[in-house]
Structure formats: structure tokens, C-alpha cells
């Protein structure tokens, strides 16, 4: 007799949620299937019905998130996308737990590389000179900085509204940090 799809998905999501919680607190090497199963309220054999190991669970998380970005960007009418468009796709309540794990202190550099690749494969729109020797550096700077700011924003539990955060990132690129120096001076006085 087959299980009902809703129950199966709920069980899978329970494993995912517990894994994300643990991965936000410690490196993947320190997480065991037994620990995930215990905290989920299931036994190890139930975990193995969904994933062969922790690394497959991690791959599934990454793939699901990257596929969601692809789908969201594909829905947009623009043929060109900015980093902010990609980050806006990530700025969803249902992604928060996964992003805190994947972009957290113990998150994978591999995921960041895959995320950067996904964003740039979507015909990233940047106002950078088309110089074959400089362009890769400019794109890396733009992507790394945007993702680092996004990561910090998540770690600070979104202490700015989405609008404030994306405006800040846009202003930092267009006007630079010095545009905020007057504000800093006023706070110091």
C-alpha cells in the first residue's frame, strides 16, 4: 500500500528542516543520519527511504533552490536579469531556513559557486566594460559582494525591510560607500 503524497512530502520536509537547523549550527561532517532521524521523530530506515545519505539531502536542497531561481527568473519578462532579480527570487519566506543553512557559517563554497554560475548563466545585466581580461573580475566582484551582503542580511535576521535592503545594495553600487559617510558622521557626533 502506497503512502499518501501529502504524508510523504511532510516527512521529507521534516528531514529537510531538521537538517537545515543542524547545518546552520555545525559542519556537515558533524551531522549524522541518526541525529536527523532522532530530532525528526523517525527512525534511520525512514530517512533512507528519502535520501541515501546526508550529502544527497544537501544536493537535493541545493538543486531545489537553484531550480526555483531558474523558474522565477524565467517568469520575468526581461531577457536580461540583474543580481537583485536573482536575490529577490531568494527573498521568500519558504527559502529562509534553507538559505540560512546553505549561506551560513558552515555552508558550502560549492553552493555559492553554483549560485553564482546560475545567476550569470541567466544573462546577467551589468554595466561593465566588455574587456575580456577585466570582465570576469568585475562580475565576480559584483556577485560576491551582492551575495555577501545578502548573507549578512539573513544573518541579521532581515533587520532591514526587503525594499530597504535592495535599495541599499543598489545605492552602494551606483553611489558607493562614501554616499553614506555623512550619515555615519552624524551618528558619531
TAGIUR-V528630 format. One record per residue. N is the residue number from 1. SS is DSSP state (A for helix, B for strand, O for the rest). PHI is phi in whole degrees, -180 to 180 (NA if undefined). PSI is psi in degrees with one decimal (none if undefined). Layout:
N_SS_PHI_PSI ; N_SS_PHI_PSI
//
This chain:
1_O_NA_129.3 ; 2_O_-83_148.1 ; 3_O_-76_155.9 ; 4_O_-71_138.6 ; 5_A_-56_-35.2 ; 6_A_-65_-40.3 ; 7_A_-68_-44.0 ; 8_A_-60_-46.8 ; 9_A_-67_-37.3 ; 10_A_-63_-42.3 ; 11_A_-64_-45.4 ; 12_A_-59_-46.4 ; 13_A_-65_-31.6 ; 14_A_-64_-45.7 ; 15_A_-62_-43.0 ; 16_A_-62_-46.3 ; 17_A_-62_-44.6 ; 18_A_-65_-43.3 ; 19_A_-59_-46.5 ; 20_A_-61_-41.9 ; 21_A_-60_-46.5 ; 22_A_-68_-42.3 ; 23_A_-67_-22.8 ; 24_O_-74_-18.9 ; 25_O_-107_-20.5 ; 26_O_-158_163.1 ; 27_O_-65_153.9 ; 28_A_-59_-32.3 ; 29_A_-64_-20.9 ; 30_A_-96_2.6 ; 31_O_-103_131.3 ; 32_O_-113_156.1 ; 33_A_-60_-40.0 ; 34_A_-59_-43.8 ; 35_A_-64_-43.1 ; 36_A_-63_-45.7 ; 37_A_-62_-47.3 ; 38_A_-59_-48.6 ; 39_A_-69_-23.1 ; 40_A_-84_-17.3 ; 41_O_85_18.5 ; 42_O_-123_172.4 ; 43_O_-98_170.3 ; 44_A_-60_-37.2 ; 45_A_-63_-33.4 ; 46_A_-67_-41.9 ; 47_A_-56_-45.2 ; 48_A_-69_-14.3 ; 49_A_-73_-19.5 ; 50_A_-107_-37.0 ; 51_O_-140_145.4 ; 52_O_-77_-29.6 ; 53_O_-166_-177.6 ; 54_A_-65_-35.3 ; 55_A_-69_-32.6 ; 56_A_-68_-38.9 ; 57_A_-61_-44.9 ; 58_A_-60_-45.8 ; 59_A_-60_-42.3 ; 60_A_-62_-42.9 ; 61_A_-60_-49.9 ; 62_A_-60_-47.5 ; 63_A_-63_-42.7 ; 64_A_-60_-44.5 ; 65_A_-67_-45.4 ; 66_A_-66_-37.6 ; 67_A_-65_-37.4 ; 68_A_-64_-40.7 ; 69_A_-62_-45.7 ; 70_A_-56_-47.8 ; 71_A_-63_-44.1 ; 72_A_-64_-44.4 ; 73_A_-67_-34.8 ; 74_A_-66_-29.2 ; 75_A_-71_-25.3 ; 76_O_-70_144.8 ; 77_O_-77_-17.1 ; 78_O_-72_145.7 ; 79_O_-88_-17.6 ; 80_O_-116_146.4 ; 81_B_-129_148.4 ; 82_O_-100_167.7 ; 83_A_-61_-38.6 ; 84_A_-61_-36.2 ; 85_A_-60_-43.8 ; 86_A_-66_-42.4 ; 87_A_-66_-35.7 ; 88_A_-62_-35.7 ; 89_A_-63_-33.0 ; 90_A_-80_-21.0 ; 91_O_-80_65.7 ; 92_O_-129_144.5 ; 93_A_-56_-39.8 ; 94_A_-70_-15.1 ; 95_A_-93_-11.7 ; 96_A_-58_-49.1 ; 97_A_-62_-45.3 ; 98_A_-65_-44.7 ; 99_A_-65_-39.2 ; 100_A_-60_-33.9 ; 101_A_-77_-50.7 ; 102_A_-70_-30.6 ; 103_O_-105_5.7 ; 104_O_-76_-174.0 ; 105_O_-60_-28.4 ; 106_O_-105_5.7 ; 107_O_-62_168.2 ; 108_O_-92_131.5 ; 109_A_-64_-29.9 ; 110_A_-62_-40.6 ; 111_A_-64_-43.7 ; 112_A_-59_-41.7 ; 113_A_-63_-43.9 ; 114_A_-65_-39.9 ; 115_A_-65_-45.4 ; 116_A_-60_-43.5 ; 117_A_-63_-42.8 ; 118_A_-62_-42.7 ; 119_A_-65_-45.0 ; 120_A_-73_-28.0 ; 121_A_-68_-21.0 ; 122_O_-86_40.0 ; 123_O_49_59.1 ; 124_B_-53_130.2 ; 125_O_-97_107.9 ; 126_O_-130_142.4 ; 127_O_-90_72.8 ; 128_O_-122_149.8 ; 129_O_-64_141.9 ; 130_O_-85_74.4 ; 131_O_-113_113.7 ; 132_O_-55_-30.7 ; 133_O_-86_-26.5 ; 134_O_-95_-33.5 ; 135_A_-53_-46.1 ; 136_A_-58_-35.7 ; 137_A_-69_-41.4 ; 138_A_-66_-41.7 ; 139_A_-65_-44.1 ; 140_A_-62_-42.3 ; 141_A_-60_-49.0 ; 142_A_-62_-48.7 ; 143_A_-66_-48.4 ; 144_A_-63_-43.2 ; 145_A_-65_-46.4 ; 146_A_-61_-45.8 ; 147_A_-68_-35.7 ; 148_A_-66_-41.6 ; 149_A_-65_-41.2 ; 150_A_-62_-43.4 ; 151_A_-61_-44.9 ; 152_A_-62_-41.8 ; 153_A_-61_-42.1 ; 154_A_-65_-43.9 ; 155_A_-63_-31.1 ; 156_O_-87_14.2 ; 157_O_56_44.2 ; 158_O_51_55.8 ; 159_O_-69_-13.0 ; 160_O_-109_151.2 ; 161_O_-67_163.5 ; 162_A_-57_-43.5 ; 163_A_-62_-44.9 ; 164_A_-63_-42.8 ; 165_A_-63_-49.6 ; 166_A_-68_-31.1 ; 167_A_-68_-41.8 ; 168_A_-59_-48.6 ; 169_A_-61_-46.0 ; 170_A_-61_-44.6 ; 171_A_-65_-38.1 ; 172_A_-62_-39.0 ; 173_A_-74_-40.2 ; 174_A_-84_-33.4 ; 175_A_-117_-16.7 ; 176_O_84_174.5 ; 177_A_-69_-31.3 ; 178_A_-62_-23.5 ; 179_A_-65_-17.5 ; 180_A_-99_-3.6 ; 181_A_-64_-33.0 ; 182_A_-64_-40.4 ; 183_A_-63_-41.9 ; 184_A_-64_-41.7 ; 185_A_-61_-42.1 ; 186_A_-65_-35.9 ; 187_A_-70_-29.8 ; 188_A_-78_-26.1 ; 189_O_-71_none
//
